Amino acid sequence: MKLAELQALYEQPFFDLIQQGRNAYLAHWSGGEVQLCTLLSIKTGGCSEDCGYCAQSSRYQTDVKAGKLMETAQILEVAQRARENGSTRFCMGAAWKGVREGDAKFEQVLGTIREVSKLGMEVCVTLGQLSTNEARKLKDAGVTAYNHNIDTSPEFYPEVVRTHTFQDRLNTIAAVQEAGMDVCCGGILGMGESVTDRLRMLEVLTGFDPAPESVPINCLMAMPGTPMESQPPVDIFELVRLIAVTRIVLPKAKVRLSAGRTRLSKEGQALCFFAGANSIFYGDKLLTAENPGVDEDRSLLEALDLVPQQPRAACLAGAS
C-alpha cells in the first residue's frame, strides 16, 4: 500500500479509524482470542551494534551487564514455565550482530531450539543478521518465526543506528522468507520519528511477499545511558491509530503489543485490543525492560472478556 493511502487511513476521525480496525480484525480473527508470547534474553548485553534505543549496546554506559549465553537446561526451564502459564509462542533473543554457520555458539542455540520445539509452542528467535544458510539451519532445527524488526522508515533509520543499514535488515528478512520461516517484523514508536516515518515503515511491511506473520508494535522504553534516554513517552492515541492502520492493511497478521506496555493504562491497552491488537508479550521481563506480570495480564484479559489463543495444531503435533 502506498504512503498516501496510509496517510488517508491514519488521518480519519479517531473513532471511524478504530472501528475500521475492529471490523478488519473481526473479519479474520476470533473476536476474543489473544496470543500470549514469552520473550527470553538468552544472551544479554555486550552487543557491538550502536542502536540508539538499546541498553544492550557495548557502546553505551548503561546498567545492563554483558552475560554469557544461557545453557539449554536453563532455557528449557523458562520455556516449560511459559507453556504452563499459557504462552503459545516462546521467543529467544541474543544480543548479537548476527550468527555464522559453524560458530560454536550458533550450534549451541540450534541444539536449544531442537529441545524447545518439542514443547508444543511456536518457536521464535531473534539473533541479528542471517544469510540463507543460517536461516535454513534455524528452520530445520524447529524455528517457526524469525523476529527482525525494521524499526522505522528507511529515511529515519540512519538516525537510529549506523553500524548496519536498512538494507541489511531487508536482506536478513529475505533470507528468512527463502528458508520458509514466518517473518515477525515491526517497529518502535517514540524514537523521535515523525508520523510519516511510522507510516513509511508500514508501507515497507505491506510490500513483503509473503506478508509478515506478526507485527510487533513497540513503544520506546527510554533507557538511561542510551542516546534516546530523554525521549518522551508515546501518545496513546497515536499508538492506537497506528495499530488500527496496521490491522487494516495487514489483516491476517498478529499485531503484538510489545515493549512499553508498562506505560499503558488498562484503558489504553483495551483501546489497542479494540483497534486490532491480538497478541502480547507477557511475563516478568521483555529483554531488558520490565513487562507486566502474568497475573496482571490474566486479570486484564479476563476483565475484557478475552481468552488466550490456543496452540497451533502443527506445534502440538511436534510436542513430545
BELPE-V583704 format. One record per backbone hydrogen bond with DSSP energy under -1.0 kcal/mol. CO is the residue of the C=O (numbers start at 1). NH is the residue of the N-H. Records with the same first field share a line. If there is no record, write none. Layout:
CO=NH ; NH
This chain:
2=6
3=7
4=8
5=9
6=10
7=11
9=12
13=17
14=18
15=19
16=20
17=21
18=22
19=23
20=24
21=25
22=26
23=27
25=28 ; 29
30=33
32=307
34=309
35=280
36=88 ; 89
37=282
38=91
40=93
42=70
43=95
44=67
47=58
51=54
52=228
54=57
56=47
57=60
60=62
71=75
72=76
73=77
74=78
75=79
76=80
77=81
78=82
79=83
80=84
81=85
82=87
83=86
88=122
89=38
90=124
91=40
92=126
93=42 ; 43
94=96
97=129
100=103
103=107
104=108
105=109
106=110
107=111
108=112
109=113
110=114
111=115
112=116
113=117
115=118
116=119
118=320
122=90
123=144 ; 145
124=92
125=147
126=94
129=99
131=135
132=136
133=137
134=138
135=139
136=140
137=141
138=143
144=182
145=125
146=184
150=152
151=188
153=157
156=159
157=160 ; 161
160=52
165=169
166=170
167=171
168=172
169=173
170=174
171=175
172=176
173=177
174=178
175=179
176=181
182=146
183=213 ; 214
184=148
186=150 ; 151
187=218
189=220
194=198
195=199
196=200
197=201
198=202
199=203
200=204
201=205
202=206
204=207
205=208
213=254
214=185
215=256
216=187
217=258
218=189
223=226
226=229
228=231
235=239
236=240
237=241
238=242
239=243
240=244
241=245
242=246
243=247
244=248
245=249
246=250
250=253
254=215
255=278
256=217
257=281
258=261
259=219
260=263
261=264
265=269
266=270
267=271
268=272
269=273
270=274
271=275
272=277
278=35
279=257
280=37
284=291
286=289
289=286
292=283
293=297
294=298
295=299
296=300
297=301
298=302
299=303
300=304
301=306
302=305
307=34
312=316
313=317
316=319
